[in-house]
Amino acid sequence: MNPIVWFNNRFVPLSEANVNILTHALNYGTGVFEGIRGYFDEKQGDLFLVRALEHYERWKRNCGVLRIAIPPSAADLVELTADLCRRNEFHTDIYVRPIAYKSAARIGVAPDDQDAYAVVPVPFGAYIDSRRGISAGVVSWRRIEDNAIPGRAKICGAYVNSVLATDEARRNGFDEAIFLTESGHIAEGATCNFFMVRHGKLVTPPATDNILEGITRASIMELAANEMGLEVVERSIDRSELYMSDELFFTGTAVELAPIIEVDHRSIGSGRIGPVSAKLKNLYLDATRGRLVRYRHWLTPAHVPAPVLIGG
Ligand SMILES: Cc1ncc(COP(=O)(O)O)c(C=O)c1O
């Protein structure tokens, strides 16, 4: 796999997109990344980038936390990504990894103004097989606090927290980790947001419980309210509420909507995928494949030719 990527303001094969071992971001975690999916729909013959503008807007805002500058506008970055899809002649589902970073190659934590960014698209299928539901376990690691490393900023170094949690969960036999905050409330999964169905409402932790403010989370909240008339509540969730819930699921660009059928070795609801999770999963699938007119504005068709706005 050697797709064409955007690196150092040029289109190059992935094998040539390499950094120096002393790069600030590699040593100190000073990068900010994104993850964007593209779904290929055979019938329509096009590859749809999902909420790419929102992802690039979030990326540029998040970069501000580390004072990393990305000169192109979010709209130009969407067009660059569509152009990359065409150059690679992708006719498959893909994942796009934009990454911006402190690029100086030297010793010393003090940041300077040397910044770089890359956009890397790769063919990509399911991140996790959730067709029959997955298991999750609350891990002993706590979610990073906003005043230590802001989790909402998608900073590379912050993902050590997610790596430790995933490693613990997998070694303990679970498919995914659930993080608690330092105050003991549910925060999110290692790479995904968290939802609970309880007393007929869809409940999810608030943005202030150290979560990443997920774009899939926002999409699912919109679908639940508009298409199912569900009341969506953002509030803190206690651990024991999980065991008493009717349904639980994760959302995220990579995991999509992953129903959780077992938590900490306890069955959730009927022990099978529940009706709300199933319906929302299908709605999300249809919306992101361009099959729901009402949500077409979420999508950028990549194969419709458009002018390249960034030089190369
Ligand atoms: C820690 C964390 N939470 C939640 C999410 C889900 O966010 P989104 O739906 O924007 O992909 C991600 C994935 O990017 C993540 O890394």
The ligand as an SDF file (V2000), in Angstrom:
LIG
                    3D

 16 16  0  0  0  0  0  0  0  0999 V2000
  -10.9420    9.9190   22.2140 C   0  0  0  0  0  0  0  0  0  0  0  0
  -11.9520    9.9720   21.1240 C   0  0  0  0  0  0  0  0  0  0  0  0
  -13.2530   10.1510   21.4300 N   0  0  0  0  0  0  0  0  0  0  0  0
  -14.2070   10.2170   20.4860 C   0  0  0  0  0  0  0  0  0  0  0  0
  -13.9020   10.0720   19.1450 C   0  0  0  0  0  0  0  0  0  0  0  0
  -14.9970   10.1730   18.1140 C   0  0  0  0  0  0  0  0  0  0  0  0
  -14.9140   11.3920   17.4270 O   0  0  0  0  0  0  0  0  0  0  0  0
  -15.4490   11.5490   15.9540 P   0  0  0  0  0  0  0  0  0  0  0  0
  -16.8370   11.0920   15.9360 O   0  0  0  0  0  0  0  0  0  0  0  0
  -15.3150   13.0050   15.6550 O   0  0  0  0  0  0  0  0  0  0  0  0
  -14.5850   10.6950   15.0910 O   0  0  0  0  0  0  0  0  0  0  0  0
  -12.5720    9.8690   18.7700 C   0  0  0  0  0  0  0  0  0  0  0  0
  -12.2160    9.7100   17.3700 C   0  0  0  0  0  0  0  0  0  0  0  0
  -11.7230   10.5860   16.7390 O   0  0  0  0  0  0  0  0  0  0  0  0
  -11.5700    9.8300   19.7760 C   0  0  0  0  0  0  0  0  0  0  0  0
  -10.2870    9.6440   19.4650 O   0  0  0  0  0  0  0  0  0  0  0  0
  1  2  1  0
  2  3  1  0
  2 15  2  0
  3  4  2  0
  4  5  1  0
  5  6  1  0
  5 12  2  0
  6  7  1  0
  7  8  1  0
  8  9  2  0
  8 10  1  0
  8 11  1  0
 12 13  1  0
 12 15  1  0
 13 14  2  0
 15 16  1  0
M  END
$$$$
